[in-house]
Amino acid sequence: MNKILSQLFTLHAYQEELVNFCVNTPKCGLFLQMGLGKTLIALATVCELVITNRMQCHCLVIAPKAVARSSWIDEMNKIDIDIRYQSFLIDEKGRELTKAERELLFEEAKTAPPTMYFISRDLLSQMVGYFGTEWCFPMLIVDEYQSFKNPASKRTKSLISVMPYTERMIGLTGTPAPNGLDDLWGLIALLDCGQRLGRTMYEYHQKYFVAWKTIRNKVIEWIPAIGAEQWIYQKISDIVVSLDNSNLTLPPVVYDTVRAYMSAREYQAYIRMVKDSKVFIEDALVKAVNPAVLVSKLAQIASGIVYTDTAHDYVKIHEAKIEQLRYIYDNEPSPLLVAYHYRTDVIAITEHFKNAVVFDGKPETIHAWNEKKIRMLLIQPASAGFGLNLQEGGHILIWYTLSWSLEEYLQTNSRIFRQGQNHAVSIIHIICNDTIDERILQILEEKNSTQQGLLDAVKYTINIQEEKVA
């Protein structure tokens, strides 16, 4: 890989290795857990291909709506390299495109210079229908690739129809087979037209599975044959990288930031709170009597629910962070440890994740977590961030709302990043864009979680708004 490019992206050694794999494997899959930088690896691959003149064409990124409109574009904005990109979802001001506006961009793409485009998977069928045989995107990056596992689904049929025009494709997923090895066949067949696992699902079953249940001589359930998983991953190892079939040397801990976005209307409430230290939300007054309270109210708004001026009452504002937590949950089969700060965070999370367990300090809860019987465990760093051994239950920690305390932050991270942890640890921060969340994370990274840092955060937030107005 180009050394200058590697420095520009600040890649880990394993990420450089994966970029080289993607460059040298025209149609491939990265089946890696959350937090290992699949997006960054795919972008670095595109840049490497462009710089070395191996790709002078359009590249289309297909992803879930929230990811396509924010995460990918955020990463592009960080890159100091001249690559043209365009969203088929939103305009330059972040407003959602109408169908007519989108089709105008479709038409422009036919004659535009090489560009990286972004589309949501739910709009793929519309896009394929518009272009037909004039499809002009020789390279595809498919995020949350496992959502294309069903060959009979509309979105998968749309993707299959453009494969004859596709020279390169990267499939990104952390959960390639959420329901078992059955799910793998469709994903691999998209990459190799059935060469490795069989041209049909029937052929795949006959080779790697055993009939388990039948009704009237028709098999209704198959189970993998003994050793099938090893055989399958070995068979696809030349086009798919997975922790199950590679010797990647991963860093012991990887830090990642996922951005959440409020709508323009929701963000106005945040701006009003910054400027006036008070705001009416759904006729409820939210007021801050001093800078410390203001910081707390802003953090609550950034997380989606804020306490009002009435004792123990609260008002919901948005679900942007919930959407990102849902994305992680759906794409990562491992148990998730979620750190929250406010009681309102628990209200929001448990409303959408019925199987989430709030840590109660009981030994049986710790045992259940370490035995992997809890899918999502919510912990409050001030009360549960010290002295607990949680490394056996999972290796992914999500900061839903960050703590101001550097000690709490480091101690909570150490609940899973400690001796006895057998997996690479991912620590993921869900940050609401252009809010106090960004400053809190910066202060923690600078190890400046002091009272002055708290006051500086208010000034920082005010400066953001003044720059936007200017």
SETIPA-784504 format. One record per residue (C-alpha): residue in three letters; x, y, z. Coordinates in steps of 0.001 Angstrom, whole numbers, plus 524288, in hexadecimal, padded with zeros to 5 digits. Example, Ala and Ser with C-alpha at 12.3 -4.5 7.8 and 13.67 -1.06 7.14 Angstrom:
2
Ala8300C7EE6C81E78Ser835667FBDC81BE4
***
This chain:
470
Met800008000080000Asn8045980DE77FD1ELys80BD1812B28093DIle806E4820AE80832Leu7F8FD81BB18074DSer7FB0F812FE81331Gln7FFC781EB481B08Leu7F465826F08162FPhe7EAA381CE681B23Thr7F2D8819808273ALeu7F03F80B18824FEHis7F3DF7FFF482E09Ala7FC787F5448284BTyr7F0D67EBF582728Gln7E90D7F67181FF2Glu7F40C7F85281627Glu7F4237E99A81438Leu7E5857E9CF8117BVal7E6AE7F531807EFAsn7F0A87ED548003FPhe7E7697E1B380087Cys7DC2E7E9E77FB19Val7E4C17EFFA7F0A0Asn7E98D7E2AB7EC27Thr7DC427DBDF7ED22Pro7D2927E26A7E3CCLys7C6857DC727EA60Cys7C8397D9D07F8C9Gly7C20C7DA3A8063BLeu7C6CB7DFD281323Phe7BF977D85281DB9Leu7C4C37DF71829AFGln7BF0D7E3DB836A8Met7BA9D7F1AE83971Gly7C5547FB5E83C95Leu7D0157F58683432Gly7CED280035829E7Lys7C81B7F9A681E5AThr7C39D806DD8190ALeu7D14D80C8581A03Ile7D7238008C8136AAla7CD878016F80816Leu7D01A80FFD80629Ala7DECA80DD98069EThr7DD1E803367FC4CVal7D5FE80CAF7F351Cys7E088817047F552Glu7EB4B80D187F2ADLeu7E4A6808F67E60AVal7E2E88171C7E1D0Ile7F0CF81B4D7E516Thr7F6B480FAF7DDE7Asn7EDA9811F17D232Arg7E770804907D39DMet7D9F280A7D7D4F5Gln7D541815F57CCEECys7C6AC813DF7CE13His7BAFC815F37D6FDCys7BA1D80EE27E3F7Leu7ACD380CCD7EA4DVal7AB5E80AB97F8F5Ile79ED2803A47FCCEAla79B938047180B48Pro7906C805CC8150FLys78A568134A81413Ala78FFA8192282090Val79D8D813F281D6EAla79D4E817F580F17Arg7994C825E78121BSer7A2D18284B81D46Ser7AD7581E9D820F1Trp7B36D81D108136FIle7B2E782B888103EAsp7B8D582ED681D7FGlu7C45B8260E81A67Met7C5D082C1E80CE9Asn7C644839B1812EELys7D1DC8358F81B4DIle7DA058318C80F92Asp7E36183B9F80A0BIle7E326835D87FC74Asp7DCCE83A2D7EFDAIle7D1D9830667EDD0Arg7C4D0835487E8C8Tyr7B8DB830467F00BGln7AA298323F7EF7ESer79E9882D887F77APhe7924A8286E7F0F8Leu78B3D82A6B7FDF1Ile78D8F8385180299Asp791CB8456E7FD12Glu79D4E84DA0801AFLys795298532D80CE4Gly79143845BF811B7Arg783538465880C97Glu77D6B839DB8073CLeu77C6E839877F86DThr76F76837FA7F183Lys76E0382D277E77AAla76EEE837437DC84Glu77B6183D2E7E237Arg7813982FA47E3C4Glu77E1C82BDF7D5C3Leu7846C8386B7D10FLeu790EF8342E7D7F2Phe78F6A8268E7D217Glu78F4482CA57C494Glu79B0E8353F7C784Ala7A29B829487CC39Lys7A24B8238A7BE87Thr7ABD582DDD7B9AFAla7B24A832517C663Pro7C0D3830407C90FPro7C47B824F67D23CThr7BCB9827007DEC0Met7B9D181FCC7EB4FTyr7AB0081F217ED09Phe7A2BA81B517F8CCIle7953E814FD7F87ASer78CE480E2E802BCArg789BC7FFE78008AAsp77B0A802B280083Leu77CFC80B6C7F496Leu78584801DE7ED1CSer77A187FBF47E596Gln775A88096E7E13DMet7837780CB17DCF8Val785577FFF67D57AGly7782F801EF7CED4Tyr77C1F80F987CA86Phe7895580BF27C4A9Gly785F27FEB57BEE2Thr7905D7FA9F7B520Glu796CA808167B67FTrp79BE4804607C400Cys7A8A580BF37C5BBPhe7AE03807D47D308Pro7B89F7FD8D7D0B7Met7BC817FD7C7DF27Leu7B3347FAB17EA69Ile7B51A7FB477F91CVal7A9E67F49E80031Asp7A8EE7F80180E9DGlu7A1177EEFF81782Tyr7A3167E4CC80CF9Gln79BA47DA5981480Ser78EF07E1578110DPhe790B97DC1280326Lys791637CDC380736Asn783DB7CA498021APro784667C82D7F342Ala775987C99A7F273Ser774FA7D73A7F891Lys772A57E3227F017Arg77F377E9E27F411Thr787787DDB87F185Lys7813D7DBA67E433Ser784A17E9C77E0F2Leu792BA7E7947E508Ile793957DADD7DD4ASer78EA27E1E07D11FVal79A297EB4F7D0F9Met7A4BD7E1567D3EDPro7A7BF7DF557C552Tyr7ABAC7EDC57C4FFThr7B3687ED127D1B2Glu7C2277EBA17D131Arg7C4DD7ED927DF9FMet7BCD47EB7C7EBF1Ile7BFAD7EBBE7FA84Gly7B5927E603803C6Leu7B6927EB12811BEThr7B0207E45C81D4AGly7B27F7E05882B44Thr7A7A37D63082AECPro7A89A7CE6281E45Ala7A0A57C3098239DPro797C27C80382E8AAsn78E887BC6382D0EGly798C27B21282A36Leu7A1407ADB281ED5Asp795527AD3F815E7Asp796937BC0A81490Leu7A4347BB5F80EAFTrp7A0AE7B55B801A7Gly799A67C1437FBF6Leu7A47F7CAA380018Ile7AF617C2637FA2EAla7A7A67BF667EDCALeu7A68A7CE0A7EB52Leu7B5567CEEE7EBA1Asp7B9057C2D27E3B2Cys7ACA07BE897DC64Gly7AC307B1E97E428Gln7B9E87AD127E116Arg7BDF57A9FF7EF25Leu7B1DD7A5AF7F69FGly7A95C7A1007EB7CArg7A10D7A74A7E101Thr7946C7A4D67E86FMet790337A4117F699Tyr78CAA795D37F437Glu79A87792CA7EFEETyr79FC079A167FBDEHis7970979228804F2Gln79AB7785477FEBCLys7A920787D980076Tyr7AA1378DE880DFEPhe79D7E78A9481551Val795B577F2881A61Ala786ED77E3981950Trp7814677FD2826F1Lys77292780DA8256FThr769F677C2A81A5FIle75B7877CB48176DArg75619773D680CC2Asn763DF7713C807CELys766CA77FCE806F0Val7720A7851F80F32Ile76D8E790C38173BGlu779A97924A81FB0Trp7880878FFE81D12Ile7931978FE0826EFPro7A19F79169823D9Ala7A946784E98227CIle7B43F7828782C3CGly7BF9A78B5C82887Ala7B774792D281E6CGlu7BA677A042823ECGln7C91A79E32822BATrp7C792798BA814F0Ile7BF167A41B8109FTyr7C7DD7AEC3815F1Gln7D3B67A8128101FLys7CCC47A73F80302Ile7C9DD7B5EB802C5Ser7D67E7BA8D8092CAsp7DBE77BFF17FC6DIle7D0997C9987FAD8Val7CBFE7CBDA808DBVal7D3827D04D814D6Ser7CDAC7CC12821BELeu7D3877CA7C82F29Asp7CFDB7BC3182D3AAsn7D8A87BA228216ASer7E3DF7C3B3822E8Asn7EFA77C66482B63Leu7ED947D50282C98Thr7F53E7DB40837A4Leu7EB5F7E45483DE0Pro7EE857EF1B8479EPro7E9C27EBDF85560Val7DFF97F71285515Val7D9DF7FF1E84A36Tyr7D2D580C0A84C7FAsp7C8298102384315Thr7BEA481B7D841FEVal7B11A81A3D83C1DArg7A9CA826D18390AAla79B4E8291283B20Tyr793E38343C834BAMet7882B83BDD8397FSer77EB58416082F87Ala77F498500782CEAArg7733E8522E8355DGlu7789984A27840A2Tyr785A28511283FC9Gln77EE885E3C84110Ala77AF785A9984EF6Tyr78937857D2851FDIle78D90864D684C40Arg7832D86C36853EFMet787CA865AE8606CVal795C8869AA85D90Lys79240877DA85B1FAsp787E187A458657DSer78A7286FAE86FA7Lys77C2A86C2A86E4CVal77300866AE86411Phe764F48621F862E1Ile763C68546185D68Glu755E784F9E85B37Asp7513185A5D86496Ala75A5B8558D86F48Leu7649E85EEE87491Val772B985A68874FFLys77B278642187C6BAla7892F864F18814CVal78C3A86DA488CFFAsn79B0B86D2888B73Pro7A58E8685A881DDAla7A6CA85B178887AVal798388587A88722Leu798A685D8487921Val7A31A85397875A4Ser79ABA848C687B6ALys78E8484D2687419Leu795F084E0F86743Ala79B4F8405686913Gln78D9D83B4486BD6Ile78839841D585F9EAla7936583BF9857C7Ser78F8682E7785CCCGly781278304185979Ile779AE8324E8664AVal77AF583DCE86FA3Tyr7759F8407087D25Thr76C5C84C0B87D76Asp76B188569D887B3Thr7614884DF188EB2Ala7671D8443089844His768EF8367589297Asp761F2839F6885FFTyr76848838FD878ADVal765A783B3F86A49Lys76A328336785E73Ile770FE83AD48537FHis776FD8311D849F9Glu77B5C8230B84811Ala787D78256B8405FLys7907181E4084A26Ile7869C8133984B71Glu7875B8114483CAAGln7962880FEC83D49Leu7954D806BF848F4Arg78B847FE988414ETyr794F27FE03835C8Ile79FE27F90383E90Tyr796C37EF5B8453AAsp791F97E9D883841Asn79FB97E8A1832BCGlu7A6FB7E34783E71Pro7A2B87D62584418Ser7AB897D75284FFDPro7A5F77DC3785CFALeu7A66B7EB0185E44Leu7AA557F28086A74Val7A3E17FFF9869B4Ala7A83780B218727FTyr79E088157E87576His79E56821E387D9ATyr7904F8263487FFDArg7844C81ED98845EThr77DCD823F687808Asp787A081C0687019Val7827F80FAE8768AIle77481813A287359Ala777EE81574864F2Ile780068090C86395Thr776FC7FFB486AD0Glu76B53804C386318His771B78003885660Phe7798A7F48385B57Lys770927EC2886391Asn77B607E273866B9Ala7848C7ECE186C2EVal7881F7EA9187A69Val78B4B7F5CE8838EPhe796967F20A88C78Asp791D37F0E689A7BGly79E947ED848A131Lys79A797DF8F8A44FPro7A4707D4788A2BFGlu79A9E7CC6989B0FThr799BF7D74D890E7Ile7A88C7D74888F6BHis7A8777C88288DFFAla79D9A7C8FC883D9Trp7A54B7D30B87BFDAsn7B20B7CB6C87CAFGlu7AAC57BF3387862Lys7A5F37C6E286C83Lys797C27C5BC87086Ile7957A7D47886F7DArg7950D7DA70861DDMet795E47E89D8667ALeu79A267ED1C87404Leu798747FB5E877EDIle7A206800BC881DEGln7A35F80DFB88880Pro7B1F3810F98899EAla7B0BD817EB896B9Ser7AB0D80BDF89D1FAla7AF7A80076894B7Gly7BC0C8050888E7DPhe7C550800CA8992DGly7CA777F37F89D14Leu7C16F7EAF1894E9Asn7C6C37DFE488C8DLeu7BE4A7DFC188061Gln7C86C7DB8687650Glu7C3207CDB1874E0Gly7B5A27D23E8709AGly7B9317DAE186523His7C34D7E32985E51Ile7BB527EEBB8596BLeu7B8787FACA861ACIle7AF808056785C79Trp7AF62812EB8628DTyr7A1628177286071Thr7A3B3823C986879Leu7B18A8270F86C89Ser7B58E8299D87A7DTrp7BCA48362787DCDSer7C58382EED88726Leu7D22282A2288131Glu7D36F8207888C61Glu7C5D181AEE889D7Tyr7C8A281A3B87B44Leu7D563812C987CE0Gln7D03380A06887A9Thr7C41E8065F87FC3Asn7CC5D80335873CCSer7D46E7FA5A87C9CArg7C8917F1F387FE7Ile7CA967EA9987319Phe7D8527EEEE86F28Arg7DFA17E73F87977Gln7E7047DAAB87BD7Gly7DED87CEF2877F3Gln7D8D67D58486BFAAsn7DA6D7CC5486067His7D5BF7D56D8559DAla7D9CA7E26F84FEBVal7D2147ECA385769Ser7C9C07F6D08505DIle7C6188033F8579DIle7BBEB80ACA84FD9His7B76F818B1852B6Ile7AA1C81CD884D84Ile7AB9F82B7A84B76Cys7A0BE834C984797Asn7A64583D6883CDFAsp7A9A384BA883FD0Thr7A5DC84A8984E13Ile7AC9B84A9B85B20Asp7AF2783C0D8594BGlu7BA9183F7185075Arg7C0D58483385A8BIle7BEFF83E5486583Leu7C608833EB85D95Gln7D0D283D7E85A20Ile7D2AD8411086869Leu7D37A832C386C3FGlu7DD788304086197Glu7E54183BFD86658Lys7E40A836FF8745AAsn7DE818442C8786ESer7D2028405A87F7CThr7D29C84BEA888A8Gln7C8F38566088C58Gln7CFB285F7F882BFGly7CDE0855508781FLeu7BF618551587B39Leu7BE4C863D6879EAAsp7C6508639086D64Ala7BC85859ED867D6Val7B1AB863FF868D8Lys7BA1086E03861BBTyr7BD6B863CE85773Thr7AF0F860D885506Ile7ABC786F41853DCAsn7B6E98710784A1AIle7B188865EE841B6Gln7A47B86CE38409CGlu7AAC987A0983D89Glu7B2CC873C0832A3Lys7A67A86D8F82CF6Val79F4D87A7882D27Ala7AAE88815C826FC
***
